[in-house]
Amino acid sequence: MLDWSEIVLRLGLAALAGGAIGLNRDLHGKPVGVRTLSLVSLATAMVVVLADPIGHGGFTDAGSRVIQGILTGIGFLGAGVIFHAEKHFRIRGLTSAACTWLTACIGIMCGAGQWRIVTVALAITFIVLLTGGRIERSLHRLLGGKPDHDLEEPETVAQSSDAGPHQPGK
């Protein structure tokens, strides 16, 4: 059985890692933010710690089924941040949905105590989130792709998690 310090480490780092990804989404005015992705990562880490109480990171069939259930179920939360803008017939929120799923995976890795995987995954995540849009637009122009309204420079919206459209009653 894991001791208290290991449980705090695994769950705390899961919440911090999810919150860091959520901060990026929140700063870009997206429908998921710090609290949402912190809780996704924390919850998945918590379930993995339950499925692997000895803390070896190697999973039994039961632990594997828990992870499969998490990854299937989290798709529903991710689907909730994707919406169809009626005016322009555009699907929006796919990156936020992918971040939700990725955050669940990071929570699984934190729950399993796989710190190297978490570190590399977070580094790659932030490289993609911080540079991906610019690279996508540059390649689009360079390769003469069809202009896409979604690839234009995004408008910067100052929005906190408390004031966002993702809050109940908004």
N, C-alpha and C positions, 0 to 999 in steps of 0.2 A: 504494500500500500504506500502511496506517496505521502511524504510528510507535508506539513503546513507550508513551509517555505517553497517547496516545489510546486504546490498547487497555486500559491499566490503568484509565483513567477510565471507559470504557464498561462493562467487566466489573465493576469495583469498585462503581460506582453501581448496577448491576443487582443485585448481591449485597446491597448495603445496603438498596435499596428492597424487595426480596423479604423480607429479614430484618425490616424494619419491619412489614410486613403479617403476617409469621409471628409476631412478638412479640405483636401484638393477638390472634391466634388462640390462641397459647400461654397468654397471661394469662387467657383465657376457658376454659382447659382443653380445647381442641379438639384433634382428632387430627393436625393439622399445626402445625408451629411454626417457630421461627427458622431452624433448620438446613434443614428441608425446603424452605421457600419461598425461602430464600437460594439454595439449589442449583438449584431450578427456574428462577429468574430468571437466575442465572449461566449455566446450561446453554443457555437459549434465547438469551441475548445472545451467547454464544460461537458458536453456530451461525449467527446472523445476521451476525456479524462475518466468519465464514468465507464466507457467501453473498454478502456485499457487501464484499470486501476493500479496495476503493478508498475506501469510506466515504462515498459520496454520499447514502445513504439512499433512493435510487431503485432499485427492484429489477428485475432482468431476469426473464424467465420462470422461469429456474432458481431465483433467489432467492425468487420468489413461491411456487414449489412447496415450497421448504424451509419457509417460514412456514406453508403449508397443512398440511404434515406435522407440524410442531410442534403446531399447534392441534388437529389430530385426535388425535395421540398423547397429548397432555397430558390429554385427556378420560379416558383409562384411569387415570391417576394420581388425578385428581379423583374418579373413580368408586370408587376404593379407600377414600376417606374417608367415603363415604356408607354408612350401614348401617341396617338395619331392626331396631328394638328389638322383640323378640318379645313382651314382656310387654304393651306398650301399642300395638302395631301402628302405630308411628310411623316415619317416615323422618327420619333425623337426619344432619347433616353437609353439607347442601346449601350453606350459606354457606361452609364451609371448602373444598368442592369448587369453588365459584365463585371463591374467593380463589386457589386453585391455578391455575385457568385465567387469571384476571386477572394473576397474578404472571408467568405465561408471556408474556402480552401486554406487560407492563412490561419484561420481559427483551428482547423483540423490539425495543421502542422504544429501550431503552438500547443494544442492539447496533447500531441504525441511527443512534444519536446524536441522537435527537429529544427533547432535554431539556425543551422547553416542554410537550410532550405528557406526558412522564413526570411533571413537576411538577404539572400540572393533574390528571392521573389519580390521583396519590398523594393530593392534597388532597381530591378527591371521594371516594376510597376511604375515607379516615379519617373524613370526615363521615358517610358511610353506615354504616361499622362502629361508630362511637361513638354515633350518634343514631338509627340506623334501627330498632332494636328498640323504643326508647321511642316513637318516632313510630308504628310499626306497632301497638303496644298501645293508644296513645291513640286512633288512628283506629278501631281495632276497637271500643273502648268507645263512642266518639262516634257511630259509624255503626250501632251495634247488631248487629255481625257475630256470627256463631256463635262462642262461646267456644272457644278452641283452647289445649290444654295447652301447646303449644310457644310460645305468645305470653306466657305468664306470666313473671314476673321469673326470669331464670336463676339457678340456684344458683352461687355463686362457689366455684370449686374451685382451690385452690393446687396447681399442677402445673407442673413444669418439663419441658422437652423430653426430658430424660434419664429421667424417671420416668413418662412418659405411656403410655397403652394402645397408642399407635402404634409403640412400640419393639418390635423383634423379641424374641420369647420372653416377652412380657408377656401 
